[in-house]
Amino acid sequence: MIDSSFVERIQELAVGASGPKIIDVGGVPHSTQKLYDARPKEPEPAPIVLSSLNGLVDYVNANPDGLDLSACVVVIHDPGRVALYSKLVGVHRQRLTYAEAVAPAARSIEHRLQQFQAGANPETTIVRLKTWCTDAGDRDRVVQILGNLTDEEIKTLVDDGFTQKATVKSGIQVVAEVNVPNPVDLAPWRTFGEIEQPTSPFLLRLSKGPQGPVVTLTIADDVTWRVNVVDAIWRYLDNEIKSGDLKILR
């Protein structure tokens, strides 16, 4: 009969053989197994999620949770998200998130830009321009052109990538040809309401479709407006936040 202590010893040896070892590979120490830091992490608070910059400013200025703001930092991640973080804490060097502001318009802007680029009839495009864009830039001019397009056809006389001509109604019975501007400056809602919505160039194209005119709008510069908005958010927060010790990064 095999003694129980003998079995236990075999189990100990098996466990030891399967345990991690440090071996030398080309002068670099390697572990035979992946190791995990078992030390507990700092408990993370559920961040307060706000939908405006004013909400974030009010939270910081009131400081209801008694945070050490001199040890915190505000990070402007992009035109639609700003967050308040702690300094690095704990053995795992965590950065806790206390609050963040997320612009409602930023959640849908990519979908809306795709809808513009996919193309639609003039009436649908006018509705989108009126509801998805502010009245800045060339919005009203584009709406006027689209609202007067003849139902029969788009007659392209000149198309060099910059200029088109379209047939439009200029009176009760008078039909005229007008230049279609390109690019056009539009200001879709895509950042916080406290910040002036930035304009950016869009390529406006008119074409004939099976059901009538088709209008497409393609953004021509998707970088510059983002930089300008981040700068505007920084200026707004720097002016509105009362704590001079709180760092704002962009």
C-alpha positions in Angstrom: 0.0 0.0 0.0 1.3 3.5 -0.9 1.7 5.7 2.1 -0.4 8.9 1.9 2.6 11.1 2.7 4.3 9.7 -0.4 1.3 10.8 -2.5 1.3 14.3 -1.0 5.0 14.6 -1.7 4.4 13.7 -5.4 1.7 16.3 -5.6 4.0 18.9 -4.1 6.7 18.1 -6.6 4.2 18.3 -9.4 3.0 21.7 -8.3 6.5 22.9 -7.9 7.5 21.7 -11.4 4.5 23.4 -13.0 5.1 26.7 -11.1 6.7 29.7 -12.8 10.5 29.8 -13.2 12.9 32.6 -14.3 15.2 31.5 -17.0 17.9 33.3 -18.9 17.4 33.8 -22.6 20.2 35.7 -24.3 21.1 37.5 -21.1 17.5 38.6 -20.6 15.5 37.1 -17.7 12.2 35.5 -18.8 9.4 33.9 -16.8 8.1 30.5 -17.9 4.6 31.7 -17.0 2.6 34.9 -17.1 2.5 36.6 -13.7 -0.2 38.8 -12.4 0.1 41.4 -9.7 -2.3 40.1 -7.0 -2.2 43.3 -4.9 -5.6 44.9 -4.7 -6.4 48.0 -6.7 -7.9 51.2 -5.4 -11.7 51.3 -5.4 -12.8 53.3 -8.4 -15.8 55.7 -8.0 -18.5 55.7 -10.6 -17.8 58.9 -12.6 -20.5 61.5 -12.9 -21.5 61.8 -16.5 -22.7 65.2 -17.7 -24.0 66.5 -21.0 -22.6 70.0 -21.0 -19.5 71.9 -20.2 -21.5 74.0 -17.7 -22.3 70.9 -15.8 -18.6 70.0 -15.5 -17.8 73.6 -14.5 -20.5 73.6 -11.8 -19.2 70.3 -10.4 -15.6 71.5 -10.2 -16.5 74.9 -8.8 -18.9 73.5 -6.1 -16.5 70.6 -5.4 -19.2 68.7 -3.5 -17.0 65.6 -3.0 -14.1 67.6 -1.4 -11.6 66.7 -4.0 -8.0 68.0 -3.9 -8.3 69.9 -7.2 -4.6 70.8 -7.1 -3.9 67.0 -7.5 -6.5 66.6 -10.3 -6.4 67.3 -14.1 -9.0 68.0 -16.7 -8.3 66.4 -20.1 -10.0 67.5 -23.3 -10.0 64.2 -25.2 -11.8 65.5 -28.3 -14.5 68.0 -29.3 -17.2 65.8 -27.6 -15.6 64.5 -24.4 -13.9 66.2 -21.4 -13.0 64.3 -18.2 -11.8 65.1 -14.7 -9.1 62.7 -13.4 -7.2 62.2 -10.1 -3.5 62.1 -9.8 -1.9 58.6 -10.0 -2.9 56.6 -6.9 -2.1 53.2 -5.4 0.5 50.6 -6.1 -1.0 50.1 -9.6 -0.6 53.8 -10.4 -4.3 54.2 -11.3 -5.9 57.4 -12.5 -9.4 57.7 -11.2 -12.2 59.3 -13.2 -14.4 61.6 -11.1 -16.6 63.2 -13.8 -16.9 63.5 -17.6 -18.9 65.7 -20.0 -20.0 64.1 -23.2 -21.6 66.3 -25.9 -24.9 64.8 -27.2 -24.2 66.1 -30.7 -20.8 64.3 -30.8 -22.5 60.9 -30.5 -24.4 61.2 -33.8 -22.1 63.4 -35.9 -20.4 60.5 -37.7 -23.7 59.0 -38.6 -25.0 62.3 -39.9 -21.9 62.9 -42.0 -22.3 59.5 -43.5 -25.9 60.3 -44.4 -24.8 63.5 -46.1 -22.2 61.7 -48.1 -24.6 58.8 -49.1 -26.8 61.3 -50.9 -30.5 62.2 -50.8 -33.1 64.1 -52.7 -33.1 67.9 -52.3 -36.1 68.0 -49.9 -34.5 65.5 -47.5 -31.2 67.3 -47.7 -32.9 70.6 -46.9 -34.5 69.1 -43.8 -31.1 67.7 -42.7 -29.3 71.1 -43.3 -32.0 72.9 -41.2 -32.0 70.4 -38.3 -28.4 69.2 -38.3 -26.5 72.4 -39.0 -26.5 75.9 -37.5 -27.2 78.9 -39.8 -23.6 79.8 -40.0 -21.6 79.7 -43.3 -23.3 78.8 -46.6 -26.2 76.8 -45.2 -29.0 79.2 -46.2 -27.5 79.7 -49.7 -27.4 75.9 -50.3 -30.9 75.6 -49.0 -32.1 78.3 -51.4 -30.4 76.5 -54.4 -31.8 73.1 -53.5 -35.3 74.5 -52.8 -35.4 75.9 -56.3 -34.1 72.9 -58.3 -36.4 71.8 -61.1 -37.9 68.4 -60.7 -37.0 67.4 -64.3 -33.3 67.2 -64.2 -29.9 68.4 -63.1 -28.2 69.9 -66.2 -24.5 69.8 -65.6 -22.8 72.3 -68.0 -19.5 72.7 -66.3 -18.0 70.1 -63.9 -14.3 70.5 -63.2 -14.5 69.3 -59.6 -15.0 72.8 -58.3 -18.0 74.2 -60.2 -21.3 72.8 -61.4 -24.3 74.6 -63.0 -27.8 73.5 -62.2 -31.2 74.4 -63.6 -33.3 76.3 -61.0 -36.6 78.2 -60.9 -35.9 81.9 -60.7 -39.5 83.0 -60.9 -43.0 81.7 -61.5 -42.2 80.5 -65.0 -38.6 81.6 -65.5 -36.0 78.9 -65.4 -32.3 79.9 -65.0 -28.9 78.3 -64.6 -26.9 79.1 -61.5 -23.4 78.1 -60.4 -23.3 75.5 -57.6 -20.7 76.7 -55.1 -17.9 74.4 -54.1 -16.8 73.9 -51.5 -19.5 75.2 -49.2 -18.9 76.1 -45.5 -21.3 74.3 -43.1 -21.5 74.1 -39.3 -23.1 70.8 -38.2 -23.8 70.4 -34.5 -20.8 68.3 -33.3 -19.6 69.8 -30.0 -20.9 71.3 -26.8 -23.6 73.9 -26.9 -21.5 76.4 -25.0 -19.0 76.4 -27.9 -19.7 78.1 -31.2 -20.2 75.3 -33.7 -17.2 75.3 -36.2 -17.6 75.7 -39.9 -15.7 73.4 -42.2 -15.7 72.9 -46.0 -18.0 70.4 -47.7 -18.0 69.3 -51.3 -21.5 69.8 -52.7 -22.4 67.6 -55.7 -25.6 67.4 -57.7 -26.4 64.5 -59.9 -29.4 62.8 -61.6 -30.8 59.8 -60.0 -33.7 57.4 -61.0 -36.1 59.3 -58.8 -34.8 62.8 -59.5 -31.9 65.0 -58.3 -29.5 63.5 -55.8 -27.5 65.8 -53.5 -24.3 64.7 -51.7 -22.2 66.6 -49.2 -18.7 65.3 -48.3 -16.6 66.9 -45.7 -13.3 68.2 -47.2 -11.4 68.9 -44.0 -12.1 66.7 -40.9 -9.0 67.9 -38.9 -8.8 71.7 -38.7 -12.2 72.1 -37.0 -11.3 69.5 -34.3 -8.2 71.5 -33.4 -10.1 74.7 -33.3 -12.9 73.3 -31.1 -10.4 71.8 -28.6 -8.8 75.2 -28.3 -12.2 76.8 -27.8 -13.1 74.3 -25.1 -9.8 75.0 -23.3 -10.4 78.7 -23.3 -14.0 78.3 -22.0 -12.9 76.0 -19.2 -9.9 78.2 -18.3 -12.2 81.2 -18.0 -15.1 79.5 -16.1 -13.3 77.2 -13.7 -12.5 79.2 -10.5 -9.8 76.9 -9.1 -6.5 78.2 -10.4 -4.7 75.0 -9.2 -6.6 72.7 -11.5 -4.6 71.8 -14.6 -6.5 71.7 -18.0 -4.8 69.7 -20.7 -5.6 69.5 -24.4 
